[in-house]
Amino acid sequence: MSRPKRLPHVSYVGKARYFLTFCVRDRCEAFKDSEAAESTLSQFQRTAVEERFALLAYCLMPDHAHLLVEGLDETSDLRRFAKLAKQRSSALHKKKTGHRLWQEGYFERVLRDDDSGPEYARYIVSNPMRKGLVASPRDYPHTGSDAWTIEELS
């Protein structure tokens, strides 16, 4: 699959919110392994702190990850965040399994100021329920938010 193009008129730097999707290479179900999911999430969290992003919501589905992130200052660079988050999580995965974790590129949606952050977060944390994996977002171990409780989003 070719790498999705970024929008030419968007700098991807500064205080903005983004809805991201990272797909596992060959759509393998890497995150059925809880250790792989937790390791990946810890790299996302580490990178968010270092690159000045709030991790507003996340969900690691078996074969892809959804993130809602927000740049916290004028130096927050989405492209750098995505690259580092994927590199770090993939390096740990490859060391353990011998396989690459992610397909090339990622999909992003740049949120407008009037887009509802909680609405996107609700969509993300509800993904396992919509896919029939659990009865409630509270029952899925690899979803959450650093901004809202699951109860606020359910």
PEZISUL-V745517 format. One record per backbone hydrogen bond with DSSP energy under -1.0 kcal/mol. CO is the residue of the C=O (numbers start at 1). NH is the residue of the N-H. If there is no record, write none. Layout:
BEGIN
CO:NH
CO:NH
END
This chain:
BEGIN
7:10
12:78
14:16
16:71
17:111
18:69
19:109
20:67
21:107
22:65
23:103
24:27
25:28
28:30
29:32
30:33
33:37
34:38
35:39
36:40
37:41
38:42
39:43
40:44
41:45
42:46
43:47
44:48
45:49
46:50
47:51
48:53
52:72
54:56
54:70
55:146
57:68
58:144
59:66
62:31
63:24
64:61
65:22
66:59
67:20
68:56
68:57
69:18
70:54
73:76
76:14
77:81
78:82
79:83
80:84
81:85
82:86
83:87
84:88
85:89
86:90
87:91
88:92
89:93
90:94
91:95
92:96
93:97
94:98
101:25
107:21
109:19
112:115
116:120
117:121
118:122
119:123
120:124
121:125
122:126
124:127
126:130
127:131
128:133
129:132
136:139
137:140
142:60
144:58
149:153
150:154
END
